[in-house]
Amino acid sequence: MRKVLRVGALALGLVFLLTSTLFAAEVTLKLGHIADPKNPYAQGAQKFADLVKEKSGGTMEVKVYPSSQLGNQRDLVEGLTLGTVDMTLTSTAVLGNFHEQVAVFDLPFIFRNRSHAFKALDTVGMEIAKGLEPKGLKVLAYFENGVRNMTNNVRPIRKPEDMKGLKIRVMEQPIYIAMMKALGANPTPMAFGELFTALQKGVVDGQENPAAHIYTKRFFEVQKYISLTEHTYSAEPLVISMITWNKLTPEQQKILQEAANEAKDWQRQLAIDLEQGYWDKIRESGKCEIITDVDKEAFRKATKSVWKQFESKVGKENIEAIVNIQ
């Protein structure tokens, strides 16, 4: 009887092992980013993962690590070049440190509206992104981070003069530093994961980010004023390590690209749908005043010199191509 039970247990174990092997993912990819899981591009990352699993019949799995679990944006991109991280959603500002032309999308007021941004990113952006491939980085699609706005604890910002002397956290990117200097502020480069505490303790007076980050990261709870300057539009490229990409079969590469394209469209619409709700919730909290009567044309004029300053690095032809898109 014991022998029969042992044989039965062995058989069941073998069946379980074979079944597990049959349905186990052949490829598992790690995707890291810095956003809160509720952020629209974090949701886009999960949508991408779901699509990859569906399209591959479960043979490919993307594990998403949000909230800087695998490091800050610079760490993540460097991880891709080394092959220690497979994928990330990061900013064009960070990628601009690896291929200067990508930073053209961070020039202040280069986009007329979201539609213009999407067209530019899906055409000029994908062409420029090819320059990242020799650096070990491949852009699959441009998700959306959002339209960036100023927040601070000192005074309402309605015109460029109101920026004078404010200590503003920026990404570690020359264009953002130059933009703040052009506005008379004191730019302070700082990792995103350190920002909430820096605002809370007064290490910096303010910061600039899209509505999704301002709300989901609770920046509005430690800031008095949000000014709708809409000074830049921030894309969030979905990037894969070339080391990882080259290990995949053509069919697996096709699955990732198709999933990226579908997730991109889904995520962009989600970001648009959620944005007004973030502002409404911030207003309802009563913790932060939202300044809407901002002289955007004055901000545009005050930062125009940044275009000239960086045109040789980002490419005058790229600027013209983006501006001329209809």
Backbone bond lengths (Angstrom), bond angles and torsions (degrees), N, CA, C in turn:
res aa  C-N    CA-C-N  psi(-1)  N-CA   C-N-CA  omega(-1)  CA-C   N-CA-C  phi
1 M - - - 1.480 - - 1.523 110.73 -
2 R 1.346 114.89 -43.55 1.463 118.28 178.89 1.521 111.27 -64.10
3 K 1.364 113.98 -37.85 1.461 118.53 178.78 1.527 110.86 -62.52
4 V 1.319 115.97 -41.37 1.472 121.10 178.77 1.519 110.33 -62.76
5 L 1.344 115.91 -43.05 1.466 120.08 179.96 1.519 111.27 -64.01
6 R 1.356 114.64 -40.43 1.472 118.29 179.14 1.515 111.31 -64.34
7 V 1.331 116.00 -42.39 1.469 120.84 179.11 1.523 110.09 -63.90
8 G 1.368 114.71 -41.39 1.462 119.23 179.25 1.513 112.10 -63.86
9 A 1.326 115.70 -43.48 1.474 120.53 179.16 1.517 110.68 -63.11
10 L 1.355 114.78 -40.70 1.462 119.42 179.19 1.521 111.08 -63.48
11 A 1.325 115.03 -41.34 1.470 119.86 179.85 1.526 110.86 -64.33
12 L 1.348 115.23 -44.34 1.468 119.17 178.37 1.519 111.38 -61.93
13 G 1.325 115.18 -41.21 1.460 119.43 178.65 1.511 111.87 -62.28
14 L 1.347 115.27 -39.82 1.461 119.87 179.22 1.520 111.33 -65.98
15 V 1.340 115.95 -41.71 1.467 120.89 177.19 1.526 110.12 -61.05
16 F 1.338 116.70 -45.18 1.459 121.34 179.93 1.527 110.90 -61.29
17 L 1.353 115.23 -42.28 1.466 119.60 -179.44 1.530 110.82 -64.73
18 L 1.324 115.82 -44.18 1.467 119.93 -179.78 1.525 111.45 -65.62
19 T 1.345 115.51 -40.65 1.466 120.00 179.47 1.517 110.67 -65.26
20 S 1.334 116.16 -43.74 1.465 120.79 179.87 1.514 110.58 -62.12
21 T 1.341 115.46 -41.62 1.462 120.02 -179.74 1.523 110.90 -66.26
22 L 1.354 114.37 -39.86 1.458 119.77 -178.50 1.516 112.46 -61.19
23 F 1.359 115.82 -40.06 1.453 119.71 -174.59 1.532 113.48 -100.41
24 A 1.323 117.65 -0.12 1.467 120.30 179.58 1.519 109.80 -71.89
25 A 1.341 115.27 146.97 1.462 119.91 177.29 1.526 109.68 -66.23
26 E 1.322 116.20 134.15 1.461 121.04 176.82 1.525 110.49 -76.67
27 V 1.331 115.40 -29.06 1.470 121.44 -179.11 1.526 108.52 -130.52
28 T 1.310 116.81 127.15 1.467 121.78 175.49 1.529 108.38 -121.61
29 L 1.325 116.26 124.71 1.460 121.96 -177.30 1.527 110.18 -115.14
30 K 1.320 116.33 139.68 1.465 122.05 176.41 1.527 109.31 -96.41
31 L 1.346 116.49 124.84 1.464 122.45 178.15 1.529 108.61 -118.88
32 G 1.322 117.14 114.96 1.458 121.01 179.71 1.520 112.27 -110.56
33 H 1.346 115.86 148.38 1.462 120.50 172.99 1.527 108.63 -153.77
34 I 1.330 117.38 174.59 1.471 120.65 -172.56 1.522 113.52 -101.22
35 A 1.323 118.13 -6.83 1.467 120.84 -171.75 1.523 113.03 -79.79
36 D 1.334 114.65 156.61 1.456 122.14 170.12 1.537 108.44 -63.34
37 P 1.332 119.01 144.52 1.467 120.62 -178.48 1.526 114.28 -56.31
38 K 1.339 118.03 -23.19 1.470 120.65 -179.68 1.528 112.23 -83.58
39 N 1.318 117.95 -11.58 1.460 121.36 179.77 1.538 109.72 -62.65
40 P 1.351 118.25 143.56 1.464 120.07 -178.61 1.526 114.58 -56.11
41 Y 1.331 118.31 -37.26 1.468 115.62 -179.80 1.527 111.52 -79.19
42 A 1.325 117.49 -22.23 1.465 119.77 171.05 1.526 109.40 -67.35
43 Q 1.324 116.28 -40.75 1.465 120.17 175.81 1.518 110.66 -65.36
44 G 1.335 115.78 -34.31 1.461 120.40 175.77 1.517 112.00 -64.08
45 A 1.326 116.42 -37.73 1.462 120.83 177.45 1.520 110.59 -62.22
46 Q 1.345 116.72 -41.86 1.456 120.17 179.01 1.525 111.27 -68.79
47 K 1.332 116.67 -37.93 1.461 120.56 176.33 1.527 110.03 -60.24
48 F 1.325 116.41 -43.58 1.460 121.82 177.08 1.529 110.26 -58.87
49 A 1.325 116.50 -46.55 1.468 120.82 179.55 1.527 110.91 -59.99
50 D 1.333 116.46 -42.76 1.470 120.81 179.73 1.527 111.19 -63.72
51 L 1.335 116.21 -40.80 1.463 120.64 -179.86 1.526 111.70 -66.79
52 V 1.329 116.29 -38.98 1.468 120.09 178.31 1.525 110.08 -62.23
53 K 1.312 116.35 -44.84 1.469 120.44 179.37 1.524 110.96 -61.95
54 E 1.337 114.90 -43.64 1.474 119.99 -178.98 1.527 111.25 -65.68
55 K 1.322 117.16 -48.54 1.469 121.41 -175.84 1.528 112.57 -68.52
56 S 1.331 116.05 -27.71 1.464 119.68 -178.44 1.528 112.62 -92.44
57 G 1.326 116.16 -0.63 1.461 119.27 -176.99 1.515 112.55 65.60
58 G 1.349 115.59 27.61 1.461 120.41 177.81 1.520 114.53 86.58
59 T 1.329 117.49 1.34 1.472 119.31 -179.47 1.525 112.19 -83.54
60 M 1.333 116.48 -11.99 1.461 121.12 176.13 1.524 109.11 -125.28
61 E 1.323 116.31 136.51 1.460 121.17 -179.86 1.526 109.39 -131.44
62 V 1.335 116.04 135.48 1.457 121.86 174.03 1.522 107.25 -113.00
63 K 1.329 116.61 116.99 1.461 121.70 176.45 1.513 109.01 -95.53
64 V 1.340 116.66 122.77 1.462 122.36 -174.74 1.528 109.97 -97.69
65 Y 1.332 115.24 130.82 1.467 121.97 178.54 1.538 108.45 -119.44
66 P 1.345 118.32 99.01 1.469 121.46 -177.36 1.525 112.18 -85.04
67 S 1.327 115.65 -177.57 1.474 123.73 168.91 1.527 114.34 55.49
68 S 1.316 116.47 39.91 1.477 122.37 175.84 1.525 113.50 62.07
69 Q 1.336 117.89 24.54 1.471 120.60 179.88 1.522 112.25 -60.56
70 L 1.335 116.63 -31.11 1.464 120.42 179.60 1.523 112.16 -103.08
71 G 1.349 116.84 8.75 1.458 120.53 178.59 1.510 112.90 121.76
72 N 1.337 116.02 173.82 1.465 120.15 177.32 1.531 109.84 -77.67
73 Q 1.335 116.49 179.67 1.459 118.92 -173.25 1.531 112.70 -61.14
74 R 1.317 116.71 -43.07 1.459 119.34 178.80 1.529 111.10 -62.25
75 D 1.331 116.44 -42.79 1.471 120.79 178.01 1.531 110.94 -59.23
76 L 1.326 115.16 -43.55 1.459 120.12 -177.15 1.525 111.72 -64.80
77 V 1.330 116.40 -45.81 1.469 119.42 -179.70 1.527 110.57 -65.43
78 E 1.314 117.27 -41.66 1.463 119.90 176.77 1.531 110.51 -63.59
79 G 1.341 116.71 -34.92 1.462 120.80 175.92 1.517 111.91 -61.90
80 L 1.329 116.25 -37.03 1.463 120.33 176.88 1.530 110.88 -63.54
81 T 1.307 117.04 -42.15 1.474 119.87 -178.63 1.525 111.24 -66.32
82 L 1.329 116.49 -26.65 1.468 121.46 -179.73 1.529 112.41 -93.16
83 G 1.341 115.98 -14.56 1.454 120.34 -178.28 1.513 114.08 83.93
84 T 1.336 117.98 11.20 1.468 120.98 178.44 1.524 111.70 -85.67
85 V 1.322 116.97 -18.79 1.467 123.98 172.53 1.521 105.93 -125.55
86 D 1.333 116.74 140.06 1.462 119.78 -177.27 1.521 112.68 -85.46
87 M 1.362 116.42 -44.44 1.456 119.98 -173.21 1.522 110.40 -144.35
88 T 1.321 114.97 158.29 1.458 119.78 173.84 1.523 110.38 -153.19
89 L 1.307 115.29 158.54 1.462 122.82 162.72 1.513 104.87 -107.53
90 T 1.309 116.90 122.62 1.459 120.99 -176.66 1.515 109.14 -139.29
91 S 1.318 117.13 -175.43 1.468 120.21 -177.72 1.520 111.02 -98.92
92 T 1.331 115.86 154.72 1.468 119.99 172.93 1.525 109.79 -63.00
93 A 1.340 116.61 -28.62 1.465 120.45 179.06 1.523 110.55 -61.81
94 V 1.335 116.79 -43.54 1.466 120.26 179.35 1.526 110.59 -70.46
95 L 1.323 117.27 -42.46 1.466 119.97 178.84 1.527 111.51 -63.23
96 G 1.336 115.92 -26.94 1.461 120.07 177.87 1.516 113.09 -63.27
97 N 1.331 117.02 -20.52 1.463 120.78 175.61 1.522 111.79 -75.19
98 F 1.336 116.61 -16.82 1.459 121.61 -179.72 1.534 111.44 -103.01
99 H 1.322 116.50 -26.25 1.474 122.38 176.91 1.528 106.49 -151.08
100 E 1.327 116.34 104.16 1.470 121.38 -167.57 1.519 114.14 -55.48
101 Q 1.326 118.32 -32.65 1.462 120.20 -175.48 1.532 113.10 -63.77
102 V 1.334 117.19 -27.08 1.473 120.27 179.82 1.529 110.71 -61.37
103 A 1.345 116.58 -29.26 1.467 120.87 -177.28 1.522 112.87 -71.00
104 V 1.320 118.11 -4.47 1.470 119.93 177.12 1.525 110.94 -57.64
105 F 1.327 116.78 -29.87 1.465 121.08 -177.73 1.522 112.79 -74.95
106 D 1.346 116.21 -9.78 1.460 120.28 179.06 1.521 112.77 -96.70
107 L 1.333 117.92 0.58 1.461 119.76 176.74 1.532 109.23 -62.26
108 P 1.317 117.62 137.17 1.471 119.80 -178.35 1.523 112.30 -61.69
109 F 1.317 115.17 133.92 1.465 123.08 173.88 1.529 113.61 59.44
110 I 1.330 118.68 30.49 1.464 120.01 179.06 1.528 111.95 -77.94
111 F 1.345 116.86 -22.63 1.461 120.21 179.47 1.524 110.85 -103.73
112 R 1.329 116.34 140.49 1.464 121.42 177.90 1.525 111.03 -77.32
113 N 1.325 115.66 -35.90 1.466 121.56 -178.56 1.534 108.06 -166.11
114 R 1.328 116.65 -178.52 1.459 120.23 -178.36 1.526 112.33 -63.93
115 S 1.324 116.62 -41.44 1.459 119.64 -179.46 1.527 110.45 -57.93
116 H 1.324 115.88 -43.21 1.463 121.11 177.14 1.533 109.83 -61.61
117 A 1.316 116.82 -43.52 1.469 120.90 -179.59 1.532 110.86 -61.51
118 F 1.333 116.68 -45.96 1.466 119.96 -178.09 1.527 111.16 -61.49
119 K 1.329 116.82 -44.61 1.468 120.35 179.76 1.528 110.86 -62.11
120 A 1.323 115.85 -43.24 1.466 120.34 -178.61 1.533 111.36 -65.54
121 L 1.304 116.77 -43.80 1.462 121.07 -177.98 1.523 111.58 -66.87
122 D 1.330 116.76 -39.14 1.463 120.84 -176.24 1.525 112.59 -77.29
123 T 1.326 117.81 -12.30 1.473 121.38 179.68 1.533 109.72 -116.01
124 V 1.322 116.10 -78.33 1.466 121.08 179.89 1.532 110.25 -58.19
125 G 1.325 115.63 -40.78 1.463 120.45 -177.61 1.518 113.23 -62.27
126 M 1.330 117.27 -43.95 1.458 120.18 -179.75 1.526 111.40 -68.99
127 E 1.322 116.64 -31.99 1.469 120.51 177.37 1.528 110.42 -69.23
128 I 1.325 116.37 -46.81 1.469 120.67 178.53 1.530 110.58 -61.01
129 A 1.327 116.07 -37.87 1.469 121.04 -175.93 1.528 112.86 -61.51
130 K 1.326 117.17 -22.43 1.469 119.60 178.25 1.527 111.20 -59.84
131 G 1.347 116.10 -26.99 1.457 120.33 178.66 1.516 113.67 -68.33
132 L 1.334 117.36 -13.12 1.457 121.52 177.36 1.531 112.39 -82.87
133 E 1.324 116.76 -20.43 1.463 119.79 -173.56 1.529 113.34 -63.42
134 P 1.341 119.22 -39.96 1.476 118.08 174.95 1.533 112.61 -65.12
135 K 1.334 116.48 -17.38 1.475 120.81 177.70 1.532 111.65 -89.14
136 G 1.342 115.87 0.64 1.461 119.70 177.74 1.513 115.05 94.68
137 L 1.357 117.18 15.27 1.459 121.34 -174.65 1.527 110.56 -129.56
138 K 1.325 116.71 132.50 1.462 120.62 178.26 1.521 109.76 -123.77
139 V 1.325 117.12 122.75 1.461 122.33 177.15 1.527 108.96 -85.15
140 L 1.323 116.73 124.25 1.463 121.47 177.63 1.523 111.74 -91.46
141 A 1.343 117.04 -32.95 1.471 121.33 -178.75 1.524 108.19 -171.31
142 Y 1.325 115.01 162.23 1.461 120.65 176.06 1.522 109.64 -106.48
143 F 1.334 116.82 108.00 1.451 121.17 171.18 1.535 107.76 -79.74
144 E 1.331 116.04 178.82 1.464 120.19 179.77 1.520 111.83 -108.95
145 N 1.332 115.57 134.25 1.464 121.54 166.05 1.522 107.54 -93.84
146 G 1.340 117.01 -52.99 1.461 119.56 172.97 1.506 114.04 140.00
147 V 1.322 115.28 -176.68 1.456 122.96 178.95 1.527 108.03 -83.47
148 R 1.328 117.00 129.40 1.464 121.22 -171.43 1.531 111.40 -92.91
149 N 1.335 114.80 142.15 1.461 121.93 -178.79 1.527 110.71 -136.05
150 M 1.327 115.72 156.07 1.470 121.85 -177.83 1.531 111.47 -86.42
151 T 1.328 115.69 140.65 1.467 120.66 169.54 1.524 108.09 -130.51
152 N 1.335 116.55 152.27 1.469 118.96 176.67 1.524 110.95 -164.11
153 N 1.312 115.78 171.21 1.462 122.66 -177.40 1.525 113.80 -110.01
154 V 1.327 118.15 3.88 1.465 120.88 -171.69 1.522 112.73 -100.92
155 R 1.330 116.61 -51.27 1.474 119.78 -176.63 1.528 109.87 -161.36
156 P 1.330 116.76 160.83 1.466 119.89 174.17 1.529 110.16 -63.81
157 I 1.320 116.79 140.20 1.466 121.40 177.58 1.525 108.06 -107.90
158 R 1.315 114.80 114.76 1.461 120.58 179.29 1.524 111.68 -119.46
159 K 1.318 116.81 -25.02 1.464 122.39 -178.87 1.528 108.30 -142.39
160 P 1.325 118.02 161.48 1.467 120.35 -176.90 1.526 113.76 -53.92
161 E 1.311 117.65 -35.05 1.463 120.85 -179.38 1.531 112.62 -58.84
162 D 1.339 115.96 -26.58 1.467 120.24 -179.62 1.530 112.35 -71.67
163 M 1.334 116.19 -12.57 1.464 120.55 -179.42 1.528 112.16 -84.14
164 K 1.317 116.75 -14.18 1.462 120.91 -170.97 1.530 111.96 -56.91
165 G 1.330 114.45 125.44 1.462 121.03 175.23 1.507 116.01 80.98
166 L 1.329 118.89 -7.10 1.460 120.60 -179.05 1.534 110.60 -72.57
167 K 1.305 116.08 136.92 1.459 121.75 177.98 1.529 107.44 -90.41
168 I 1.340 115.70 106.59 1.464 121.28 -172.46 1.532 110.88 -114.06
169 R 1.323 115.66 126.52 1.466 119.36 175.07 1.517 109.18 -69.65
170 V 1.332 115.39 135.42 1.465 121.28 175.19 1.528 109.09 -133.07
171 M 1.316 115.13 164.00 1.462 119.75 172.19 1.523 109.10 -67.06
172 E 1.325 114.88 159.79 1.469 119.59 -178.93 1.526 109.22 -79.98
173 Q 1.326 114.74 72.53 1.462 120.64 -175.74 1.535 108.65 -145.58
174 P 1.346 118.03 130.69 1.464 121.47 -174.36 1.527 115.29 -56.48
175 I 1.334 118.56 -35.82 1.464 120.49 -178.59 1.524 110.80 -64.83
176 Y 1.334 117.11 -42.36 1.468 119.65 179.97 1.523 111.04 -67.84
177 I 1.311 116.53 -36.37 1.457 120.32 177.51 1.530 109.89 -65.33
178 A 1.331 116.52 -45.18 1.470 121.26 179.94 1.525 111.11 -64.75
179 M 1.331 116.84 -38.50 1.464 121.01 179.81 1.524 110.90 -62.05
180 M 1.316 117.19 -44.29 1.465 120.49 179.39 1.526 111.65 -65.75
181 K 1.312 116.67 -38.41 1.464 119.81 177.53 1.524 110.80 -65.04
182 A 1.337 116.32 -38.26 1.475 120.45 178.74 1.527 110.72 -63.79
183 L 1.319 116.85 -27.62 1.466 121.58 179.86 1.529 112.46 -90.74
184 G 1.325 116.10 -1.39 1.462 119.85 178.28 1.512 115.06 87.27
185 A 1.332 117.22 6.14 1.465 121.38 178.97 1.527 110.52 -88.71
186 N 1.318 115.85 169.15 1.460 122.10 176.67 1.533 108.48 -105.27
187 P 1.345 118.13 100.45 1.465 120.23 -177.96 1.525 112.31 -70.06
188 T 1.331 115.71 137.10 1.463 121.53 179.30 1.528 108.86 -127.26
189 P 1.334 118.42 98.40 1.471 120.39 177.60 1.525 110.79 -62.47
190 M 1.333 115.26 136.48 1.471 119.30 -175.90 1.517 109.12 -161.07
191 A 1.322 117.44 143.31 1.456 121.99 176.78 1.530 109.89 -64.81
192 F 1.317 116.19 144.33 1.461 122.02 -176.41 1.525 111.99 -59.25
193 G 1.322 116.76 -39.60 1.460 120.59 -177.42 1.521 114.07 -63.81
194 E 1.336 117.46 -18.05 1.464 121.89 -179.45 1.526 112.52 -93.98
195 L 1.338 116.46 -6.53 1.457 120.20 -166.41 1.525 114.54 -68.28
196 F 1.328 118.30 -46.43 1.464 119.71 -176.42 1.523 111.07 -56.29
197 T 1.318 116.17 -48.37 1.470 120.50 -179.45 1.521 110.98 -63.91
198 A 1.330 117.66 -38.13 1.468 121.36 179.24 1.523 111.08 -63.86
199 L 1.335 116.85 -38.58 1.467 120.86 176.72 1.526 110.10 -69.23
200 Q 1.308 115.68 -43.08 1.464 121.58 -177.70 1.531 111.55 -62.19
201 K 1.321 116.40 -38.42 1.460 121.12 -176.89 1.530 113.46 -93.01
202 G 1.338 116.77 -1.19 1.449 119.73 178.19 1.524 114.38 77.27
203 V 1.324 116.96 18.10 1.471 120.60 176.25 1.523 109.48 -63.23
204 V 1.343 115.71 -36.94 1.463 122.27 172.46 1.527 108.00 -126.68
205 D 1.334 116.20 155.02 1.464 120.92 178.97 1.518 112.06 -79.88
206 G 1.316 115.38 -31.33 1.450 118.22 -174.60 1.508 112.82 -164.71
207 Q 1.337 115.30 -170.48 1.457 122.16 -177.25 1.527 108.01 -159.81
208 E 1.313 117.01 177.19 1.463 120.47 176.12 1.515 108.28 -138.81
209 N 1.335 115.19 133.53 1.464 121.45 -177.27 1.525 109.86 -164.17
210 P 1.327 117.56 165.43 1.463 120.57 174.07 1.530 111.62 -71.57
211 A 1.319 115.35 165.12 1.469 121.82 -178.86 1.523 112.27 -55.18
212 A 1.332 117.10 -39.65 1.467 120.32 -176.46 1.522 111.60 -59.92
213 H 1.329 117.15 -44.29 1.467 119.86 178.73 1.528 110.89 -71.15
214 I 1.324 117.23 -40.64 1.463 120.45 -178.86 1.522 110.48 -59.25
215 Y 1.342 115.81 -37.09 1.460 119.21 -179.59 1.527 112.49 -83.83
216 T 1.342 117.59 -54.40 1.468 119.49 -172.72 1.525 112.67 -68.11
217 K 1.327 117.32 -27.90 1.468 120.46 177.47 1.530 111.84 -93.10
218 R 1.337 116.57 3.76 1.476 123.70 173.48 1.529 113.15 63.34
219 F 1.333 117.47 26.47 1.462 119.46 178.77 1.531 111.38 -61.73
220 F 1.333 116.18 -29.65 1.463 120.10 -178.56 1.534 111.67 -64.68
221 E 1.325 117.30 -19.22 1.467 120.42 -179.91 1.535 111.97 -78.09
222 V 1.335 116.16 -17.70 1.474 119.40 -178.98 1.537 111.07 -121.88
223 Q 1.347 115.92 22.23 1.460 122.05 176.32 1.526 108.88 -133.87
224 K 1.321 117.07 145.56 1.462 121.10 -179.52 1.518 112.95 -90.70
225 Y 1.341 116.76 -31.48 1.460 120.18 -172.39 1.538 111.33 -133.32
226 I 1.320 114.94 137.27 1.466 122.11 169.96 1.522 106.47 -120.37
227 S 1.320 116.73 123.69 1.466 120.99 179.63 1.527 109.27 -111.55
228 L 1.325 117.15 124.51 1.461 121.89 -176.49 1.528 110.29 -79.55
229 T 1.313 114.88 72.32 1.470 121.92 -179.80 1.522 111.90 -77.47
230 E 1.319 117.27 -30.01 1.469 123.02 -179.76 1.536 110.95 48.01
231 H 1.327 115.26 47.00 1.467 120.86 -171.88 1.526 114.20 -75.82
232 T 1.331 117.35 -28.60 1.465 120.15 174.54 1.523 109.57 -143.54
233 Y 1.336 114.47 158.59 1.467 121.66 170.44 1.516 106.57 -105.63
234 S 1.322 116.36 134.97 1.460 120.66 -174.74 1.524 111.03 -114.63
235 A 1.336 115.14 112.22 1.466 120.22 173.78 1.526 108.73 -84.03
236 E 1.317 115.91 163.20 1.468 121.12 179.66 1.533 107.92 -133.06
237 P 1.331 116.74 87.16 1.466 119.77 -176.96 1.527 112.80 -62.80
238 L 1.332 114.90 139.79 1.454 122.37 171.96 1.525 106.29 -91.81
239 V 1.334 116.16 115.97 1.462 121.34 -170.33 1.524 110.37 -122.53
240 I 1.326 115.64 140.47 1.460 121.33 176.25 1.520 109.49 -120.57
241 S 1.322 115.95 145.59 1.455 121.75 176.24 1.526 109.82 -65.06
242 M 1.327 117.41 133.78 1.460 120.37 176.71 1.523 110.54 -64.75
243 I 1.321 117.16 -28.02 1.468 120.66 176.49 1.526 109.48 -62.50
244 T 1.342 115.47 -45.17 1.458 120.86 177.59 1.520 111.05 -67.33
245 W 1.324 116.60 -47.56 1.464 122.94 -177.41 1.531 111.19 -55.39
246 N 1.313 116.61 -43.40 1.468 120.81 -176.35 1.527 113.10 -73.23
247 K 1.319 116.82 -13.23 1.467 120.43 176.30 1.532 111.75 -84.00
248 L 1.331 116.16 -17.09 1.459 121.19 -175.05 1.517 111.71 -84.08
249 T 1.327 115.87 153.44 1.462 120.40 174.52 1.525 108.89 -75.78
250 P 1.350 118.04 160.43 1.468 120.22 176.18 1.528 112.64 -53.93
251 E 1.326 117.30 -37.07 1.465 121.01 179.83 1.523 110.90 -67.02
252 Q 1.322 117.07 -41.39 1.467 121.42 177.96 1.528 110.91 -66.04
253 Q 1.321 116.81 -40.02 1.462 120.84 176.54 1.528 110.92 -61.62
254 K 1.329 115.39 -40.99 1.475 120.89 179.47 1.530 110.39 -63.20
255 I 1.320 117.33 -41.04 1.466 121.80 179.27 1.527 110.05 -61.69
256 L 1.335 116.46 -46.31 1.465 119.90 179.74 1.519 111.44 -62.02
257 Q 1.328 117.67 -43.22 1.464 120.49 -178.32 1.525 111.51 -66.38
258 E 1.316 116.99 -42.40 1.472 120.52 178.82 1.528 110.67 -64.51
259 A 1.315 116.51 -42.70 1.466 120.44 179.15 1.523 110.76 -64.42
260 A 1.334 116.68 -38.97 1.467 121.01 178.77 1.522 111.09 -63.36
261 N 1.331 117.38 -43.25 1.465 121.26 -179.52 1.528 111.11 -64.07
262 E 1.324 116.89 -43.18 1.468 120.66 -179.66 1.534 110.85 -68.78
263 A 1.322 116.48 -43.36 1.462 120.46 -179.62 1.522 111.19 -65.27
264 K 1.314 117.19 -36.08 1.469 122.31 178.05 1.525 110.89 -57.80
265 D 1.325 116.77 -51.12 1.470 120.50 -178.88 1.524 110.91 -63.14
266 W 1.320 116.24 -42.57 1.468 121.32 179.37 1.520 110.40 -62.89
267 Q 1.336 117.00 -45.22 1.463 121.55 -176.19 1.524 112.31 -68.31
268 R 1.307 116.86 -40.06 1.469 119.60 179.31 1.520 111.17 -60.28
269 Q 1.329 116.26 -43.55 1.460 119.58 179.44 1.519 110.99 -66.94
270 L 1.330 116.84 -39.33 1.460 120.94 177.34 1.529 110.55 -59.22
271 A 1.322 117.10 -44.50 1.466 121.42 -179.36 1.526 111.12 -60.49
272 I 1.322 116.20 -41.71 1.465 121.06 178.27 1.529 110.26 -64.50
273 D 1.334 115.80 -44.35 1.461 120.92 -177.26 1.529 112.83 -64.40
274 L 1.338 116.50 -33.51 1.460 120.54 -174.89 1.525 114.27 -88.76
275 E 1.315 118.27 -19.84 1.465 120.71 -169.77 1.531 113.59 -58.17
276 Q 1.329 117.63 -49.47 1.464 119.53 -177.73 1.518 111.47 -61.88
277 G 1.318 115.71 -34.69 1.461 119.62 178.74 1.521 112.52 -62.88
278 Y 1.327 116.92 -35.31 1.465 119.98 177.19 1.523 110.46 -62.61
279 W 1.335 116.22 -46.80 1.472 119.62 179.54 1.526 110.36 -62.02
280 D 1.333 116.49 -41.45 1.467 119.84 -179.82 1.534 111.39 -61.58
281 K 1.322 116.85 -43.17 1.467 120.95 -179.43 1.530 111.32 -67.19
282 I 1.334 116.44 -36.69 1.465 119.84 178.01 1.529 109.90 -65.66
283 R 1.342 116.93 -42.96 1.471 120.72 177.53 1.523 110.45 -61.49
284 E 1.334 115.95 -44.97 1.465 120.69 -177.97 1.532 112.11 -63.50
285 S 1.315 117.25 -27.47 1.464 120.60 -179.12 1.527 111.85 -68.04
286 G 1.338 115.95 -27.85 1.458 120.66 -178.73 1.513 113.81 71.52
287 K 1.310 117.79 8.76 1.459 121.43 -176.21 1.521 113.38 -88.78
288 C 1.328 116.53 -17.43 1.463 119.44 -171.04 1.526 109.75 -148.29
289 E 1.313 117.06 136.48 1.467 121.65 178.40 1.528 109.41 -89.52
290 I 1.329 115.88 131.87 1.463 120.76 178.38 1.525 108.59 -100.31
291 I 1.326 115.81 119.60 1.469 122.78 -177.74 1.523 108.68 -94.68
292 T 1.340 116.48 115.95 1.469 120.29 -177.45 1.523 113.29 -102.40
293 D 1.358 117.63 -22.43 1.466 119.53 -176.19 1.532 110.60 -87.61
294 V 1.341 114.58 63.75 1.464 121.91 -179.16 1.524 109.36 -94.48
295 D 1.327 116.98 135.88 1.467 121.95 177.60 1.530 108.53 -82.39
296 K 1.336 115.86 83.69 1.464 120.55 -175.92 1.518 112.71 -65.44
297 E 1.328 116.02 -32.33 1.463 118.60 179.05 1.527 110.87 -64.94
298 A 1.325 116.53 -36.60 1.470 120.13 176.71 1.532 110.40 -66.11
299 F 1.321 117.28 -38.14 1.466 120.98 176.75 1.530 110.65 -66.53
300 R 1.317 115.54 -39.09 1.464 120.37 178.69 1.536 110.46 -60.62
301 K 1.320 115.80 -46.87 1.467 120.74 -179.31 1.530 111.24 -66.52
302 A 1.323 116.38 -38.76 1.465 120.49 -177.28 1.531 112.24 -67.90
303 T 1.331 116.82 -25.82 1.466 119.98 -176.81 1.530 113.38 -105.94
304 K 1.330 117.53 2.42 1.468 120.61 -177.91 1.527 111.50 -61.45
305 S 1.326 117.13 -30.60 1.468 120.96 -179.33 1.529 111.63 -61.88
306 V 1.337 117.17 -23.70 1.462 120.78 -179.90 1.526 110.42 -65.13
307 W 1.336 117.37 -34.99 1.459 120.85 177.15 1.527 110.51 -58.53
308 K 1.323 114.99 -49.52 1.463 120.65 -178.29 1.522 110.63 -63.72
309 Q 1.321 115.38 -39.31 1.460 120.92 -177.72 1.536 112.38 -62.51
310 F 1.351 116.75 -32.98 1.463 119.84 -173.87 1.527 114.52 -112.38
311 E 1.329 118.11 3.64 1.459 118.32 -173.98 1.531 113.12 -62.76
312 S 1.332 117.09 -31.65 1.467 118.90 179.79 1.528 111.27 -71.37
313 K 1.337 117.46 -24.44 1.467 121.28 -179.23 1.526 112.18 -88.50
314 V 1.321 116.27 -43.14 1.467 118.66 -177.82 1.523 111.69 -88.12
315 G 1.334 116.90 -14.52 1.453 120.95 177.77 1.517 112.72 97.88
316 K 1.325 115.68 110.82 1.465 119.45 178.29 1.518 110.91 -58.26
317 E 1.344 115.70 -36.76 1.468 120.22 -179.81 1.523 111.06 -65.34
318 N 1.337 117.78 -32.18 1.472 120.58 177.87 1.527 110.50 -70.76
319 I 1.324 115.96 -41.16 1.472 119.95 177.10 1.523 109.76 -59.23
320 E 1.323 116.31 -47.54 1.473 120.97 -178.33 1.523 110.66 -63.75
321 A 1.321 117.22 -41.23 1.462 120.46 -180.00 1.526 111.40 -61.77
322 I 1.324 116.17 -40.89 1.475 120.60 179.49 1.529 110.26 -68.51
323 V 1.313 116.78 -48.65 1.470 121.25 -177.68 1.530 111.07 -60.20
324 N 1.327 117.10 -34.99 1.469 121.21 -174.46 1.524 114.16 -84.60
325 I 1.320 117.93 -3.96 1.463 120.28 177.50 1.519 110.62 -66.69
326 Q 1.310 116.54 130.80 1.467 121.56 179.94 1.524 110.78 -104.73
